[in-house]
Every structure is written in C-alpha cells, then in structure tokens.
C-alpha cells in the first residue's frame, strides 16, 4: 500500500494511517517531555489527510516518513 500525505500542524508526513503521521510529527512540534506533561495537548493533536500533497510521495520509500521540505 502506498503511503498517503497527512498534515500534522505544519508538518507533512507520509504514512498509511493518521496515527502513524501523528507519532512521527509530534516530536518535531514539541519535545516529548512536553507532550508527557500535556496529555490533553497530545490527544488534541490531529493529523489531517492532505490528498493534494500525495504527488510529493517518494515511491522508493516504503516506511512512513516526514517530508524533507516540511
């Protein structure tokens, strides 16, 4: 299955599910120590499907990843 584009705040991630995208992007948005202290913030963090960015997917990549230009 090809990875799909997701936006987590301003971070573009290619993943198969939104939860994967959130896990990859969260430490780039805030340090994990802060997320541990702000569980409500972690829960509120959303990944949004961004189909308009699917064309940026690198077909050579098979594992979820953060897009370099993010």
N, C-alpha and C positions, 0 to 999 in steps of 0.2 A: 504494500500500500504506500503510495507516495505521501510525503509529508505535506501538510497544509499550513498556510500562513495564519498566525494569530498575533494580535497586538495585546500586550500587557502594558498598560500605560503607554509609554513611548517606545517600548522595546518590541521589535519584530522577531518572532520566533517561528521556526518551522517544526511542527510536531504532529503526531497523529491524533492527539486529544488536547483539549484546552487545559486540563490539569497538568499535563507534561509541560506545556508552554509556561504556565504559572510557576512551576517548580524551577525552571531554568532562568526565568526573568527576575524572580523575586530577589535573589542576592545581588543583582545588578542595580536594583532600585533602592534597596536599603540593606545594610548589613544584617545577617541572620540573627545576631544578638538582639537587634531592634525588633525584628519580627517575633522573636520569642517573648519579648516583653509586651508586644502589641498584637495579641492573638486576634482581637476584633479586626484590626487592620489587615491581618493576613487573610481572614475569612472574607473580608470585603474586597480584596484584590481580585479583579476579574480579568479573564482572558477573553477577548472578543475575536471571533472568526473574521479574518480580513482577506476574503477571496480576491480582492483587487491586487494583492501582492503575491498571489500564487505563482505568477510568471517569474518571480525572482528566485524560486526554488532551484537549488543546485541538484540535479538528478544523480550526481555522483555520491551524494550524501545519503546514508541510509539511517542514521541515528538522528534524533531530534537535536536542533542546534539553534543558537542565536545568530541572526543575520548580521554580518560584519558591519553593515552601514547603520545599524541601529544606534 
